Amino acid sequence: MNKKQSSSKIATVASKVLQNPNSSNVSKKLAGSVLSQASGKKK
């Protein structure tokens, strides 16, 4: 599996979670963590 491609998909899902007003606080914290890790791994 291509890690860049899969992390991009995960980042997209995380972004949608953060934008969804019905998402729980835990979901938003996890999504924020995912996005911070995804953006920190750029080479």
C-alpha atoms as an extended CHARMM CRD file, in Angstrom:
* protein
*
        43  EXT
         1         1  MET       CA              0.0000000000        0.0000000000        0.0000000000  PROA      1               0.0000000000
         2         2  ASN       CA              1.2010000000        3.4650000000       -0.8530000000  PROA      2               0.0000000000
         3         3  LYS       CA              1.5750000000        5.2590000000        2.4890000000  PROA      3               0.0000000000
         4         4  LYS       CA              1.2920000000        8.7390000000        0.9880000000  PROA      4               0.0000000000
         5         5  GLN       CA             -1.9350000000        7.8520000000       -0.7820000000  PROA      5               0.0000000000
         6         6  SER       CA             -3.5250000000        6.1990000000        2.2520000000  PROA      6               0.0000000000
         7         7  SER       CA             -2.4870000000        8.9920000000        4.6160000000  PROA      7               0.0000000000
         8         8  SER       CA             -4.0060000000       11.4810000000        2.1900000000  PROA      8               0.0000000000
         9         9  LYS       CA             -7.3110000000        9.6020000000        2.2970000000  PROA      9               0.0000000000
        10        10  ILE       CA             -7.2050000000        9.4560000000        6.0910000000  PROA      10              0.0000000000
        11        11  ALA       CA             -6.4590000000       13.1810000000        6.2600000000  PROA      11              0.0000000000
        12        12  THR       CA             -9.4870000000       13.8310000000        4.0430000000  PROA      12              0.0000000000
        13        13  VAL       CA            -11.7260000000       11.8030000000        6.3460000000  PROA      13              0.0000000000
        14        14  ALA       CA            -10.2720000000       13.5500000000        9.4020000000  PROA      14              0.0000000000
        15        15  SER       CA            -10.9740000000       16.9120000000        7.8130000000  PROA      15              0.0000000000
        16        16  LYS       CA            -14.6060000000       15.9370000000        7.2400000000  PROA      16              0.0000000000
        17        17  VAL       CA            -14.9230000000       14.8210000000       10.8670000000  PROA      17              0.0000000000
        18        18  LEU       CA            -13.6790000000       18.2200000000       12.0500000000  PROA      18              0.0000000000
        19        19  GLN       CA            -16.1350000000       20.0270000000        9.7780000000  PROA      19              0.0000000000
        20        20  ASN       CA            -19.0980000000       17.9080000000       10.8790000000  PROA      20              0.0000000000
        21        21  PRO       CA            -20.9890000000       19.6730000000       13.6950000000  PROA      21              0.0000000000
        22        22  ASN       CA            -22.3560000000       16.2990000000       14.8480000000  PROA      22              0.0000000000
        23        23  SER       CA            -18.9160000000       14.7750000000       15.4610000000  PROA      23              0.0000000000
        24        24  SER       CA            -18.0970000000       14.0240000000       19.0830000000  PROA      24              0.0000000000
        25        25  ASN       CA            -15.2810000000       15.7890000000       20.9110000000  PROA      25              0.0000000000
        26        26  VAL       CA            -13.2810000000       12.5540000000       21.0090000000  PROA      26              0.0000000000
        27        27  SER       CA            -13.6420000000       12.1540000000       17.2420000000  PROA      27              0.0000000000
        28        28  LYS       CA            -12.4750000000       15.7250000000       16.7110000000  PROA      28              0.0000000000
        29        29  LYS       CA             -9.4480000000       15.2360000000       18.9730000000  PROA      29              0.0000000000
        30        30  LEU       CA             -8.4670000000       12.0930000000       17.0740000000  PROA      30              0.0000000000
        31        31  ALA       CA             -9.0060000000       13.8140000000       13.7370000000  PROA      31              0.0000000000
        32        32  GLY       CA             -6.8310000000       16.7240000000       14.8430000000  PROA      32              0.0000000000
        33        33  SER       CA             -4.1170000000       14.2950000000       15.8820000000  PROA      33              0.0000000000
        34        34  VAL       CA             -4.2960000000       12.5300000000       12.5210000000  PROA      34              0.0000000000
        35        35  LEU       CA             -4.0150000000       15.8090000000       10.6290000000  PROA      35              0.0000000000
        36        36  SER       CA             -1.0820000000       17.0310000000       12.7090000000  PROA      36              0.0000000000
        37        37  GLN       CA              0.7710000000       13.7600000000       12.1010000000  PROA      37              0.0000000000
        38        38  ALA       CA             -0.0580000000       13.7660000000        8.3890000000  PROA      38              0.0000000000
        39        39  SER       CA              1.2280000000       17.3040000000        7.9200000000  PROA      39              0.0000000000
        40        40  GLY       CA              4.3440000000       16.6010000000        9.9840000000  PROA      40              0.0000000000
        41        41  LYS       CA              5.4980000000       13.7180000000        7.7790000000  PROA      41              0.0000000000
        42        42  LYS       CA              6.0520000000       15.7110000000        4.5860000000  PROA      42              0.0000000000
        43        43  LYS       CA              9.4200000000       15.0940000000        2.9730000000  PROA      43              0.0000000000
